[in-house]
Amino acid sequence: MPVTNSAVSVGTAITQISGPSLDAKLVYVQDGDFDGDTAVYVGGTGVTAANGVKLSKTNVIVFQLNADDVLYARGSGATASVRVTEVK
């Protein structure tokens, strides 16, 4: 079961943080801007602060994605970091 880790830079534009794969996978996501004021929201292609899931700076959220699913993020400020671990 391969495990990959990444830190994705996210700004105010929608950014892909986990792309499609051949198999289903678990995606662990955390707001990597631990001491900053920037909030990060995750969801589908139209994610916003109003409809996305707000990431915690101290906890991890887990998504189960099917093979063709894509997960996106958008920050409330110019730059934020999202920590992503994928387990296939």
N, C-alpha and C positions, 0 to 999 in steps of 0.2 A: 504494500500500500504506500505509494509515493506521497511525500509531504513536501510542499514548497512554501517558502516564506518570502514576503516582499513588503516594501514600504512604498506606497504610492503617493505622489504629491498631488494634492487636490486643491483647486481654487474655486472660483465662483462659477466656472463652466462645468457642465456635466462631464465626468471622467469615468471611464470603465475601470473597475478595480478587480473584477474576476470575469474572465471570458468563457466562451463556450468550450466544451471538451467532448471527448468521445464517450465518456461515462459520467454518471452522476457523481457528485462530490459534496463534501462538507466544507463550508467556507467560514472560518473564524475571523471576525473583524473587530478592530478596536480603533478608537480615535488616538492617533499617535502624537498629537499635539498636547502632551500631558500637562504642561503648565501654562498653556496659552488660552486665550479667550475665544478662539475660533471654534465654532460648532461645525460638525460634519453630519450630513444626512445621507442615508443610502436608500436605494429602491430601484425602480425600473428606469426606462429611457426618459421619463418626464419628471424625475425626482426634484423636489423643491423642499424648502424649509417647512412649507405648509402640509406636504403630503408624505415626506420621507420619514424614515426611522432615524431618530437622533442617536448617534453613537456616544457611548459612555467613555470617559477618559480613564476609568478605573476597572471597568468590567468588559467582558468579551461577549459579543452576540454571535450566534451560529445560524447560518443559513444552509439548507440542503438544496442544492441546485441540480436540476436535471441536465442532461447532456448539452442541450442547446441554450440553456439559460445564461443570461449575462447580468451582472450586478454592477450598478453605477453609484457614484457618490458625487456630492456637491458640497462645498464649504461655504461658510458664511463670510469668509474673508479671502484675501488674496492668496494665501498659501496655508495649507494644512497637510498633515501627514496621516495616512491611514495604514495601519498594520494589517496585513492579510496573510493568513495561513490556510492553504488548501490541502485537503486530504482526499485523495481519489481512491 
